[in-house]
Amino acid sequence: MALSRIIKSNQILFKSTKLIPPNSSLLHSCKSPLFFPSNQRRPICAKHRNDNFLSSDQINISNAFISILIKHPFSPNNPELNNLVPLLTHKIVESVLNNLKNWRLAQQFFTWVSSLPGYKHNIYTYNAMASILSRARQNAQLKALALDVVDSNCSMNPGALGFFIRCLGSVGLVDEANNLFDQVKRIGLCVPNSYSYNCLLEALSKSNLIDLVETRLKEMRNLGLEFDKYTLTPVLQVYCIAGQFDKALSVFNEMLERGWVDEHVLSILVVALSKWGEVDKAIELIDRMEERGMRLNEKTFYVLIHGFVRQSRMDKALCLFDKIRKLGFCRSVSLFDVMIGGLCKNNEREKALSLYSEMKELGIDPDFGILTKLISSFSEEEEEMDRLLQQCWEYVGSQPKNLLFNSVLEGLVRNGSIDTACNLIQSVMGNNRNGGSVLVKYFLNEKEVVTLNTNSFTTVINGLLGAGKVDMALSLFREMVQFGCNPTLSHYNDLIDALCKLNRLEESYELLRQMKEMGLEPTHFTHNCIFGCLCRLEDVEGAVELVRKMRFYGHEPWIKYSTLLVKNLCKHEKAVEACKFLTDMAQEGFLPDIITYSAAINGLIKIKSVDKGLELFQEICARGYCPDVISYNILIKALCKAKRVAEAEGLLNDMMLKGLVPSEVTYNYLIDGWCKNGEIDRAMLCLSKMFGTEREANVITYATLVDGLCKFGRPDDALKLWDEMGRKGCIPNRIAYHTLVNGLCKCGRSSAALVHFNEMKEKEMRPDSYIYIALISAFLSDTNLTCVLDMLKEIVDVGNLPDPLDKNFPIIRGAICKLLEDARTSFSIKHLMAEGKIPDVLLEGAEGRHKPSI
């Protein structure tokens, strides 16, 4: 949906799929004049019926009522009021209401009039009261008024109904507006027209009620009411608010074709594009509509610039700023503040300085916020910071100079000049007057002393911690306390966190002690920093002791640290200690999660305690824990490894009964277990179960089964399974090829093994030495000495000959002997021997009988 299509005046803006095509049943083509003349298209307001509608006598009567009402507290028994009652008319009541500035007084008058014998409010007096209450945002009274207008069976024309609807919508009483609309239709108090519907659509659009907006549009169509600009504007607005990009563009296109797009409609879509992140499209739309002589107002430009800056699209923000400049709109301090702040944040400092210079040329004094943004974006080494300080130093007071100092510190820290910031603050404290910084001259002026505050120290301490300079941060923290600035909870937490990450436990405890002496209570973050350190150090007693203290404060230890401790203990074969830690934690009221328990179960298994692991598993299940797939996998793997595959399969069934879906890893453990137990058929049955749960077998699954089938003399089944693996799109890897070739060799299927061996090499997978040995052994068994010779030559070429300590060494030496004994192959072997490609150690036992002679 390119915006570049806005070129010709009759061309549509966006060629997207339209929600409301021009010839649809929802939007009629407007060949005839619009339903209302142009002077009635704007909303009717009670203020329109002003004193021009009254005669001079009526004006005098109205003024008399107002004079009485504002001079004395309202009293229904006031004789002056009662004397005027016979002269009351609807127009006079409406005039009085419109000229009363106090909503309470207006409501008292309205209620009093309604109680007079023979008087009944008409829709114009109701609208006057509705207008007063909506402007005063008295929603409860306005709701009651809406009910009263229906209960009184007050008839109304479509314009008056629309006005009341707009009063309700302006204060968010959308449900009340919608209900009033339906009730007056149902009772027959009014037959709504296009204007009435437009007012309702406007109210609905503000509350993002898309479905209701579309429903009302269909009603208009069914009633034969024509749409106009004020019908589609709220429709566009509701789609923009809801972020329905395509629908919004469709409505906009429709309005563009009909010539209904004005600055207000354009603003709605442009602002929406900005909010949707379509900054480029928003700019292009502005440019295209300017070609049509249409431009945004000043307020919309400001809104867009703020939005573009928030999205860090300073290029487009500058583009709009330039448009504002050319259009002659006022550029306020706040606008410059937003622009300069955005440019500084984007490190576009030269452009920020350019805007700063423009401000000064226009005679606009930059406020302190702009100066601090600029100063904090430069480092001390840059001359610009010095120049900025010179320019602003003269006309800022002493208090802003303290803030200015903090801004300089922030700029130094942000730009990585941590040491300079540290030296500067030391100089101001009087500890480093010869720091050498060009900035010192500004902040060590004897006439105007800069007073350090906690924020000054915080900026530098945080910078030091962020740079990993913990000792310097601690030193500055102590100096801050000595200087008289009170440390905050944040200071202690940040320092304790940094020390704990370095496992400096004793120093962390010392800071915790100082913190309590200062009257600062440790938070859950404070305690968990230390708890994490204890867990990393595997200090079980210390961790449990701290947990007891944490319970006193109502702080909960973070599970991630408990899990870390358990894993570390189990890693060092201390699973029993890990289990005791979990028991202690539970006794203190902090229950570990299933991940932590799974780590403990795994630790018990690793120290050859499968039954202990099972026992812990059953214990946590009895406590109401719901083990996850990983927990089950840990036990299934251990049971299969211990050749207790039937028990492992029982766990598989148990997890499925609990609604857990076994993973590919689960099935792979079981398949491997059955294969190693010699029960290949049960392994194949497990594969069928795997497919039944819609789990895809992976290359490990197939390789395991291929290995098992070959081991039990079923090479044909292995080859069928291999072909099935290819059909299912599972690509064999190097290990899978090794498994198949080795298995076929052991089954005496050397020819098939050679085919897959060559296929593997074609895929640039390098065979391991044991695969060559397997093929040589198979060919020797088949007395296929030619293939033995080929394999031997290849293993010599790739440098994979086994050394004397290798278990396969005798196989190679035996093969060489066989080849030397055969006239067809002896010459080639002797040639390899003569070239020194076969080491002497391989010739022992063969060399005496077959000395090389070429």
Secondary structure, 3 states (H helix, E strand, C coil): CCHHHCCCCCCCCCCCCCCCCCCCCCCCCCCCCCCCCHHHCCCCCHHHCCHHHCCHHHHHHHHHHHHHHHHCCCCCCCHHHHHHHHHCCHHHHHHHHHHCCCHHHHHHHHHHHHCCCCCCCCHHHHHHHHHHHHHCCCHHHHHHHHHHHHHCCCCCCHHHHHHHHHHHHHCCCHHHHHHHHHHHHHHCCCCCCHHHHHHHHHHHHHCCCHHHHHHHHHHHHHCCCCCCHHHHHHHHHHHHHHCCHHHHHHHHHHHHHCCCCCHHHHHHHHHHHHHCCCHHHHHHHHHHHHHCCCCCCHHHHHHHHHHHHHCCCHHHHHHHHHHHHHHCCCCCHHHHHHHHHHHHHCCCHHHHHHHHHHHHHCCCCCCHHHHHHHHHCCCCCCHHHHHHHHHHHCCCCHHHHHHHHHHHHHHHHHCCCHHHHHHHHHHHHCCCCCCCCCCHHHHCCCCCCCCCCHHHHHHHHHHHHHCCCHHHHHHHHHHHHHHCCCCCHHHHHHHHHHHHHCCCHHHHHHHHHHHHHCCCCCCHHHHHHHHHHHHHCCCHHHHHHHHHHHHHHCCCCCHHHHHHHHHHHHHCCCHHHHHHHHHHHHHCCCCCCHHHHHHHHHHHHHCCCHHHHHHHHHHHHHCCCCCCHHHHHHHHHHHHHCCCHHHHHHHHHHHHHCCCCCCHHHHHHHHHHHHHCCCHHHHHHHHHHHHHCCCCCCHHHHHHHHHHHHHCCCHHHHHHHHHHHHHCCCCCCHHHHHHHHHHHHHCCCHHHHHHHHHHHHHCCCCCCHHHHHHHHHHHHHCCCHHHHHHHHHHHHHCCCCCCCCCCCHHHHHHHHHHHHHCHHHHHHHHHHHHCCCCCHHHHCCCCCCCCCCC
